[in-house]
Amino acid sequence: MPTSSASATWEGVLRTGRGHFTAGSKAFEGDYSFRTRFEGAQGTNPEELIAAAHAACFSMALSAGLEKAGTPATRISTTAACTVEKVGDGFKITSMRLETRGEVPGLDQARFAGAAEAAKEGCPVSGALKGNVRLELDARLA
């Protein structure tokens, strides 16, 4: 399996400095700062990147599980919300909430919810976060 990479550069002090990241594939890049990360300013931040990775990984895992069960999805749409909070003297990612909607012909809500729970438990990004971040899931058929 290939190893994925990205790089980031930070210039200046924490509150007024600025950073830039680039995916190893060059498929995306962005600027970030203290304000985009902790004060809601326009722009990206590391938590947004983790949320994007989790939404993508979870969607693929759910699609694979549904296909393996003989009920392939025509569409899986997932939003991930990554929450960072002040904890003690620093900051910590405390929760990740996944909201997924699926179009799966011939599948009922209960089976979809079960497949989504299995995907949440089995996707590699969930595995990396498990035990350190509260994972929440809202799974419904579209």
matplotlib code that plots the C-alpha trace (Angstrom):
import matplotlib.pyplot as plt

x = [0.0, 1.3, 2.2, 0.4, 2.2, 1.7, 3.9, 3.3, 5.3, 4.7, 6.2, 6.1, 4.7, 1.5, -1.1, 0.1, 2.0, 0.7, 1.1, 0.7, 0.2, 0.4, -0.7, 2.0, 0.0, -0.3, -4.1, -4.8, -3.1, -4.1, -3.2, -4.0, -3.5, -4.4, -7.5, -8.7, -8.1, -9.4, -11.4, -13.6, -11.9, -12.3, -9.8, -8.8, -7.2, -5.8, -9.2, -10.9, -8.4, -9.0, -12.8, -12.4, -10.2, -12.7, -15.7, -13.9, -12.6, -16.0, -17.9, -15.6, -15.8, -19.6, -19.8, -17.5, -19.5, -22.8, -21.4, -20.0, -23.5, -25.0, -26.7, -24.5, -25.1, -25.7, -24.6, -23.1, -22.8, -21.0, -20.3, -17.8, -17.5, -14.3, -14.5, -11.4, -11.6, -9.4, -8.5, -6.2, -3.3, -3.7, -6.2, -7.6, -9.8, -12.7, -15.2, -15.9, -19.6, -20.3, -23.6, -24.1, -27.0, -27.2, -29.1, -29.2, -31.9, -33.7, -32.2, -34.2, -33.2, -32.2, -29.8, -28.3, -27.7, -26.0, -23.8, -22.9, -22.0, -19.8, -18.1, -17.6, -15.9, -13.8, -12.6, -8.9, -9.4, -12.0, -9.4, -6.8, -9.2, -10.8, -10.1, -8.9, -11.9, -15.6, -17.1, -20.8, -22.8, -26.1, -26.9, -30.0, -31.3, -31.8]
y = [0.0, 3.5, 6.0, 9.3, 12.5, 16.2, 19.1, 22.3, 25.4, 27.8, 31.3, 33.6, 33.3, 31.4, 34.2, 36.3, 33.8, 32.0, 28.5, 26.8, 23.1, 21.1, 17.6, 15.3, 14.6, 18.4, 17.9, 20.6, 23.1, 26.0, 28.7, 28.5, 30.6, 30.9, 32.8, 30.2, 27.5, 28.9, 32.0, 31.1, 33.3, 32.4, 29.8, 26.3, 24.5, 21.1, 20.0, 20.7, 18.4, 15.6, 16.0, 15.8, 12.7, 11.1, 11.9, 10.4, 7.3, 6.6, 7.0, 4.5, 2.0, 2.3, 1.8, -1.3, -2.8, -2.3, -3.8, -6.8, -7.4, -7.4, -4.1, -1.6, 2.1, 4.4, 7.4, 8.0, 11.6, 12.2, 15.4, 15.3, 17.9, 18.0, 19.9, 21.3, 22.7, 24.3, 21.6, 22.5, 24.6, 23.5, 22.4, 19.0, 17.5, 16.2, 14.9, 14.0, 13.9, 12.0, 12.6, 10.3, 10.0, 7.0, 6.1, 2.3, 0.5, -2.3, -1.5, -0.4, 2.1, -0.4, -2.3, 1.0, 2.2, -1.1, -0.9, 2.7, 1.7, -1.1, 1.4, 3.9, 1.1, -0.2, 2.8, 3.5, 7.2, 6.1, 3.6, 6.4, 8.5, 5.8, 6.0, 9.6, 11.4, 10.9, 9.6, 10.3, 9.0, 10.0, 7.7, 7.9, 6.8, 9.8]
z = [0.0, -0.7, 2.0, 1.8, 2.7, 3.1, 4.2, 6.2, 6.9, 9.8, 9.8, 12.9, 16.4, 17.2, 17.4, 14.4, 12.3, 9.3, 7.8, 4.5, 3.7, 0.5, -0.2, -1.4, -4.5, -5.1, -5.4, -2.8, -0.6, 1.7, 4.2, 7.9, 10.9, 14.6, 13.6, 11.1, 13.6, 16.8, 16.1, 13.2, 10.6, 6.9, 5.8, 6.5, 9.5, 10.5, 11.9, 8.7, 6.9, 9.5, 9.0, 5.2, 5.5, 7.9, 5.7, 2.6, 4.4, 6.1, 2.8, 1.1, 4.0, 4.0, 0.2, 0.5, 3.3, 1.5, -1.7, 0.2, 1.7, -1.8, -1.5, -3.3, -2.8, -5.7, -3.5, -0.1, 1.1, 4.4, 6.4, 9.2, 11.9, 13.9, 17.2, 18.9, 22.4, 25.0, 27.5, 30.4, 29.0, 25.4, 22.8, 22.0, 19.3, 21.4, 19.0, 15.4, 14.2, 11.0, 9.2, 6.3, 3.8, 1.5, -1.6, -1.4, -3.5, -1.6, 1.8, 4.9, 7.4, 10.1, 7.8, 6.6, 10.1, 11.0, 7.9, 8.8, 12.4, 11.0, 8.7, 11.5, 13.5, 10.6, 8.6, 9.0, 10.0, 12.7, 13.9, 14.2, 16.2, 18.3, 22.0, 21.9, 20.2, 20.8, 17.5, 16.8, 13.9, 12.3, 9.4, 7.3, 3.9, 1.6]

ax = plt.figure().add_subplot(projection="3d")
ax.plot(x, y, z, "-o")
ax.set_aspect("equal")
plt.show()
